[in-house]
Amino acid sequence: MTTLIGDGLIIATPNGSTAYNLSAGGSIVQSNCECMCLTPIAPHSLSFRPLIIPLGTVVTLKKPVDNRNSAWVSLDGATRFELEENEMFAIKVSKSPI
């Protein structure tokens, strides 16, 4: 879809939309909506705005080969790992939602 240059990207469920996502400028989403929220954190471009996408969408993150800083993935603030050059990370709905 695009290359994000900025401080990060929040991917939130509707239940998580009123926490960190909201403080970064994302939308408040009703909890029974079947969607994901994508909200850039301090993007370096005005063209990347918060998005709400269908729940069945697979979001794939990839660190490009660009000699910029490292890219990290943080899962709910608990688990954190670094994406290596050209490594991809896919996010999709679980077969066992809570």
Secondary structure, 3 states (H helix, E strand, C coil): CCCCCEEEEEEECHHHCCCHHHHCCCCCCCCCCCEEEEEEEEECCCCCCCEEEECCCCEEEECCCCCCCCEEEEECCCEEEEECCCCEEEECCCCCCC
